[in-house]
Amino acid sequence: MTTKILFVNPEAPINNLTDRGMISEPMGLFYLGAYLEKHGYEVKIYDLQIESHGNDDISGLTSLIKEYDPDFIGITSFTANSHKAYNIAKEIRPLSDAIMVYGGVHATFTPETLLTQKEFDIYVMGEGEITMLEFIRAWEQGRNFRTVAGIAYQENDHIVLTSKRRKIPALDILPFPARDLIDLNRYLNYRDSLSVITSRGCPFHCIFCSTSALHGHKYRAHSPERVVEEVNLVVERYRPKYISFTDDHFTFDRKRTERICQLIMERKIECDWACSARVDSVDESLLKTMRVAGCTQIFFGIESGCQQVLDRIRKGINLDLTRRAVEIACDIGIVTYASFILGLPGENKETVRQTIDFAESLKADKNIFGLLTPFPGTLVRNEADKYGIRIVSNDFREYNTIFPVIETDQFNVTDLFGFWVDAVKSFSHRIS
């Protein structure tokens, strides 16, 4: 009999902050589902973002578990909705004898919570495709789980961490994400775009970001041909208004970016697209090529308007280059988002004012402000004392980037929230 796997995606915390328009497909689960299906397993995905009727209702999930009777139940989460993952596990544990697996970015950096979250049998840390396959096979064959790299589990009241899983070197070995496991039209009811991931990893060392810790400092990417084939498939099958390339750094490899643009134009794929980029990875020539190929939105992580603060957080950009990149993108007709973080190490009331003034001086269509949040896995959390940060809350429900959870010698949480309010008010007239 075929082993059956059920993956569960909790409601996203952002739903409680804005509206359901922020819902996006669980791409990580689509990758996992596709890889396991490729190797002969039966997979279902249940996404509470679109299935829940509010108030953390999981009645549909419990009915599915009773009907489907899976051998494995995998739950993923970010940090800010990790409590939802734990609550789901507690509610469904009495209903099933399935192996309970917790994965995703939060699980990767918090294996110690296995001692308190006893409903979970296994934590999968880092990239899950090969790890899940090997773990399932070990279970089927009755092998010791210590043979599986990249997992954590509890044994005799202590946590066993197996060897670290090597990153997948060539992403093209992975099949296209199994988007057919969920009706994507239900996501299009809430938003105009669908997601495509073209790379993993980040070679930079920003102290507030856990991406490099999760995916490694080596940039790994799908080939341009594979990327455009997937884009074409998504556009032809689902007809989104635009594609959102959800890479942390879409333009890292200039030649690859240019090749993707060339192939989109050669294949006459008519769909706008959006991406994220560093200001030091684009220039007028590249941005014009991207615009012709359909890029209509770009997100720049700028973080601060104070050069000393940028240097302190290892951002590796300068303000003149930042201003130029934003100006060029706006001038050629790309809707430009500029993102800033308040409360960074070295920040004080004067540097906050510099950041707000710098944002005001940019031509960006929208300025986005968040508060420094020491997510698990980040340097700013692991070395908080070094950076003069005091973490005042470990209630991860508050880790939504608009609730102050740190303080310094220069400001307390009330000051920090006041900075955010002032910044948002300064640009409320620009927000559509």
Secondary structure as UniProt FT lines:
FT   STRAND          4..9
FT   HELIX           13..16
FT   HELIX           20..22
FT   HELIX           27..38
FT   TURN            39..40
FT   STRAND          42..47
FT   HELIX           48..51
FT   TURN            55..56
FT   HELIX           59..68
FT   STRAND          72..76
FT   TURN            80..81
FT   HELIX           82..92
FT   HELIX           93..95
FT   STRAND          99..103
FT   HELIX           105..109
FT   HELIX           111..115
FT   TURN            118..119
FT   STRAND          122..124
FT   HELIX           129..141
FT   HELIX           145..147
FT   TURN            149..150
FT   STRAND          151..155
FT   TURN            156..157
FT   STRAND          158..161
FT   HELIX           171..173
FT   HELIX           179..181
FT   HELIX           185..188
FT   TURN            189..190
FT   STRAND          193..196
FT   STRAND          199..200
FT   TURN            207..208
FT   HELIX           211..215
FT   STRAND          220..221
FT   HELIX           224..238
FT   STRAND          242..245
FT   TURN            250..251
FT   HELIX           254..266
FT   TURN            267..268
FT   STRAND          272..277
FT   HELIX           279..281
FT   HELIX           284..292
FT   TURN            293..294
FT   STRAND          295..303
FT   HELIX           307..312
FT   TURN            313..314
FT   HELIX           319..331
FT   TURN            332..333
FT   STRAND          335..342
FT   TURN            345..346
FT   HELIX           349..361
FT   STRAND          366..371
FT   TURN            376..377
FT   HELIX           379..382
FT   TURN            383..388
FT   STRAND          390..391
FT   HELIX           396..398
FT   STRAND          406..407
FT   HELIX           413..426
FT   HELIX           428..430
//
